[in-house]
Amino acid sequence: MNDPKFVASCSGGKDSVATLILAAENNEPLDEAIFSEVLFDKTTSGEVPEHRDFVYDILKPFCEKEMGIKFNILHADKTYNDVFHHIIVRGPHKGMKRGFAWPGMCVVNRDCKIPPIEKYKKSLSPNATTYVGIALDEPIRLARLEGTGKVSLLEKYKLTEKDATALCAKYGLLSPIYEHCRRNGCWFCPNASDPELLHMLIHHPELFDRLIQWEQEDNIFHRRLTRRETPSEVKARLLAANRMGISIS
C-alpha cells in the first residue's frame, strides 16, 4: 500500500503486539506495522537473538499472512559499531573513540532506533493515525498522546500491561525475551539488568565477547558497559555468582 493511513509502531514487546491483536479482533483499520531494528554492525542484529527470531519468524508472518498487513522492518544508517567508534571532535577527549554508550538516555536509541522511524513518518499523510502500545495503567504516557495523532488501542479497550501479556500469550505471540527480563532492548544496552546480561553470557557468549574485544581497543574514552563495570568485569562478576548459585536479580 503506497499511502498507509493507519500504522502500528511495533517493538515486538507485549504492549505493541497486543495492539496488533486488538486491531485484528475488533476490525480496527490497520494498513502497516513498523519495527525499527537496531544493528550491532552491518551483519549482526542488536536485538537479543531470541527476540529477533520472534519478530522475523513469528510476528512478521502473523501480520502478513494472518492479518494481511505489511510488516516493515526499518534500519538506520548508523550501527552500534559506528556509535562506539565515533571520533570525538571537541573537548578534552578530542581524537578519542567515544566507546560504549552511557547509561540513562541512550545515544543508540537517538542514533540507531529513532531516525528510521522519523524518516518513515515523513512519508505518511499528515492525517495518518499511528497506534502505539501504551497500556491503560500508564496514565502519564497516555496523557502525552493528546494532539499527536497517536492512539492507544490498549486504552480504548481497557487493557493493562498485565492484560497485554495475557493476550499475547493466548495467541502464542509473547516474545521469549520475557522469560529472562521485564522488557525488550538491545543485547548491549548500558541499562540492562544483571539477569539480561547473564542471559547473554550464558546463551550467547560469542556476542558478549565482542564487547570485551572492543573494551581492549586503544584510544577508547568510555570503556564501561554499565555505570560501574567494563564488559570483562561484568562477565567475571556474573559468571562467578552463577557458579556459586547466588541468585541474580
C-alpha positions in Angstrom: 0.0 0.0 0.0 1.5 3.3 -1.1 -0.3 5.6 1.2 -1.0 3.9 4.6 -3.5 5.7 6.8 -3.3 3.6 9.9 0.1 2.4 11.1 1.2 0.4 14.2 4.5 1.2 15.8 5.7 -2.2 17.0 8.8 -3.2 19.1 7.7 -6.8 19.3 7.1 -6.2 23.0 3.9 -7.3 24.8 2.1 -3.9 24.6 2.7 -3.3 20.9 1.9 -6.9 19.9 -1.3 -6.7 22.0 -2.1 -3.6 20.0 -1.9 -5.6 16.7 -4.1 -8.4 18.2 -6.7 -5.9 19.3 -6.8 -4.4 15.9 -7.4 -7.8 14.4 -10.0 -8.8 17.0 -12.0 -5.6 16.7 -11.6 -4.9 13.0 -9.8 -1.7 13.6 -8.3 -0.1 10.4 -4.7 -1.0 10.1 -2.5 -0.9 7.0 1.0 -1.4 8.1 3.2 -2.2 11.2 6.7 -0.9 11.5 9.6 -2.3 13.6 12.9 -0.4 13.9 15.7 -2.9 14.3 19.0 -1.6 15.8 22.1 -3.2 14.3 25.3 -4.0 16.2 27.1 -3.8 12.9 26.1 -4.2 9.3 25.7 -8.0 9.6 24.7 -8.5 13.2 21.4 -7.6 14.9 21.4 -5.6 18.1 18.2 -7.3 19.2 18.5 -10.1 21.7 18.7 -13.2 19.4 15.6 -14.8 20.7 13.6 -11.6 20.3 15.0 -11.0 16.8 13.9 -14.6 15.8 10.5 -14.0 17.3 10.0 -10.8 15.2 11.2 -12.3 11.9 9.9 -15.9 12.2 6.6 -15.4 14.1 5.4 -11.9 14.4 6.1 -10.8 10.8 4.4 -13.8 9.2 1.5 -13.4 11.6 1.0 -9.8 10.4 1.4 -10.5 6.7 -0.3 -13.9 6.5 -3.0 -13.8 9.2 -3.7 -10.1 9.4 -3.0 -9.2 5.7 -0.9 -6.1 6.6 2.6 -5.2 5.6 5.3 -5.5 8.3 8.1 -3.0 7.6 11.5 -3.6 9.2 13.4 -0.4 9.3 17.1 0.3 9.8 19.2 3.4 10.5 22.3 4.3 8.5 24.3 4.1 11.8 25.0 0.9 13.7 26.3 0.5 17.2 29.7 -0.1 15.7 29.5 3.4 14.2 28.4 4.9 17.6 31.2 3.1 19.5 34.0 4.1 17.1 32.8 7.7 16.6 35.8 10.0 17.0 35.2 12.8 19.4 35.8 16.1 17.7 35.9 18.6 20.5 36.6 19.0 24.2 39.3 17.3 26.4 38.8 13.9 24.8 39.1 15.1 21.2 40.5 12.5 18.9 39.4 9.5 21.1 36.9 6.9 20.2 33.6 7.5 22.0 33.4 3.9 23.3 30.4 2.3 25.0 27.1 4.2 25.3 26.4 5.9 28.6 23.6 4.6 30.8 20.5 6.7 31.0 19.3 8.4 27.8 21.0 6.0 25.4 22.7 7.5 22.4 22.0 4.3 20.5 18.2 5.0 20.7 18.9 8.5 19.4 21.2 7.5 16.6 20.1 4.0 15.6 16.5 3.4 16.5 14.6 6.7 16.2 16.0 8.1 12.8 14.4 5.4 10.6 11.1 5.9 12.4 11.2 9.6 11.9 12.1 9.1 8.2 9.2 6.8 7.8 6.8 9.2 9.4 7.7 11.9 6.9 6.4 9.6 4.1 3.0 9.4 5.8 0.0 11.5 5.1 -0.4 14.3 7.7 -3.7 12.7 8.6 -2.3 9.3 9.3 -3.0 7.6 12.6 -0.3 5.7 14.5 -1.2 3.1 17.0 1.2 2.9 20.0 1.5 0.3 22.7 0.7 2.2 25.9 -1.4 0.4 28.4 -4.3 1.6 30.5 -2.2 1.7 33.7 0.3 4.1 32.2 -1.6 7.4 32.6 1.4 9.7 32.3 2.4 8.3 29.0 -1.2 8.2 27.8 -1.6 11.9 28.6 1.3 12.8 26.3 -0.6 11.3 23.3 -3.2 14.2 23.2 -2.9 16.1 19.9 -0.2 13.9 18.5 -2.2 11.7 16.0 -1.2 8.7 18.1 -3.8 6.3 19.5 -3.6 3.6 22.2 -5.9 0.7 21.5 -5.0 -0.7 24.9 -6.5 2.4 26.4 -9.6 2.2 24.2 -10.3 -1.5 25.1 -9.1 -1.0 28.7 -6.1 -3.4 28.8 -3.4 -3.1 31.5 0.1 -4.2 31.0 -0.8 -7.5 32.7 -3.8 -7.9 30.3 -1.5 -7.2 27.3 0.8 -10.0 28.5 -2.1 -12.4 28.8 -3.5 -11.5 25.4 -0.1 -12.1 23.7 0.3 -15.5 25.5 -3.2 -16.5 24.5 -2.3 -16.2 20.8 1.3 -17.6 21.2 2.7 -14.1 20.4 4.6 -13.3 23.6 8.2 -12.8 22.9 10.5 -15.3 24.7 12.5 -12.3 25.9 10.1 -12.1 28.9 11.4 -15.4 30.2 14.5 -13.6 31.5 13.7 -9.9 31.7 10.9 -7.4 32.0 11.5 -5.5 28.8 13.0 -5.9 25.4 16.1 -4.0 24.4 19.5 -4.2 22.7 21.7 -7.0 23.9 24.5 -4.5 24.6 22.2 -2.0 26.4 24.0 0.0 29.1 20.8 0.0 31.1 20.4 -3.8 31.0 19.7 -5.6 34.3 22.0 -8.4 35.6 19.6 -11.2 34.5 19.6 -9.7 31.0 23.4 -9.6 30.9 23.7 -13.1 32.4 21.4 -14.4 29.7 23.8 -13.1 27.0 26.8 -14.5 28.8 25.3 -18.0 29.1 23.4 -18.3 25.9 25.3 -16.0 23.5 28.8 -15.7 24.8 30.2 -15.1 21.3 28.3 -11.9 21.1 29.2 -10.7 24.6 32.9 -11.4 23.9 32.7 -8.9 21.0 32.1 -6.2 23.6 35.2 -7.4 25.5 37.2 -7.2 22.3 36.1 -3.6 21.9 36.9 -2.8 25.5 40.5 -3.8 24.8 41.0 -1.5 21.8 43.3 1.5 22.1 42.2 5.2 22.5 38.8 4.5 24.0 37.2 7.2 26.1 34.4 5.3 27.8 35.3 1.6 28.5 32.4 0.8 30.9 29.4 -1.1 29.7 27.3 -0.3 32.8 27.6 2.6 35.2 30.5 0.9 37.1 31.9 -2.0 35.1 33.6 -2.9 31.9 32.3 -5.9 29.9 35.1 -8.1 31.3 34.2 -7.0 34.8 30.5 -7.7 34.2 31.4 -11.2 32.9 33.7 -12.1 35.8 31.2 -11.0 38.4 28.1 -12.6 37.0 29.6 -15.9 36.0 31.2 -16.2 39.4 27.9 -15.6 41.1 26.2 -18.0 38.8 28.8 -20.8 39.5 28.2 -20.2 43.3 24.5 -20.5 42.9 23.9 -16.9 44.0 20.5 -15.5 42.9 20.9 -12.7 40.3 18.0 -10.2 40.1 
